[in-house]
Amino acid sequence: MPDNRHLPHGVLSLDDVRSVSPALEAYTQGALLNGLWKRTELSARDRSLVTVAALIARIQTIEMPFHFALALDNGVKPGELSETITHLAFYSGWANAMSAVSVAKDVFNKRGVKQEQLPPAKDKPLPLNQEAEDKRATTVVANLAATTPGLVQNTTDLLFLDLWLRPALAPRDRSLITVSALIASGQSAQIPYHLGRAMDNGLTAVEAGEIVTHVAFYAGWPNAFSAAPVVKDVLEKRPK
């Protein structure tokens, strides 16, 4: 978890924050560092992945240096951080991913991360759940193929038959960062499918609720409250 002597920003200290807003410094030390980050509903590693996803989704580069480094300290491997950036290019946009690359490059250089520690451009894919993919593809084709055939084809070929099968991130981690990015960017309409997939990939109901709690601090309460009823609905409809 974060060191209480330092604000989770790349360029600011707690003294810097106190000089502008004593109240914000107090909330940072209390509610954030000694509160949120010490909650046990998510592991420190998961909290780092959720935070990194939220920062990339919102292009919050000032906090990226600290949180990318913290993620490595919390057990996220360099290859997993690299793959998180790759994954979120598709879910948050290329410009967001490139902003993250510019920060991660410096973090990796300072940590001595070598090219061989990073995922290759092509790798042996994970097994495909053909039944689930057929169901997803059928629904998307029926709803959107006549309107946006290119989007439908790219979604199948690039995302679900390629990106989601890359072994550099476990399926649960991919789902974790996807759901976190969707909440952080206010994309509530996309949450039901991806949260259901996340739970199929091993995320628990308690962890799902805690993602919303965590993201509130990094993307704001309105985004969290927009997501909360959607998450509630998904959890209530899951088979017991």
ABEGO torsion letter per residue (X at the ends): XBBAABBBBAABBAAAAAAABAAAAAAAAAAAAABAAABAABBAAAAAAAAAAAAAAAGBAAAAAAAAAAAAAAGBBAAAAAAAAAAAAAAAEAAAAAAAAAAAAAAAAAAGBBAAABBBABBBBBBBBAAAAAAAAAAAAAAAAAABAAAAAAAAAAAAABAAABAABBAAAAAAAAAAAAAAAGBAAAAAAAAAAAAAAGBBAAAAAAAAAAAAAAAEAAAAAAAAAAAAAAAAABBX
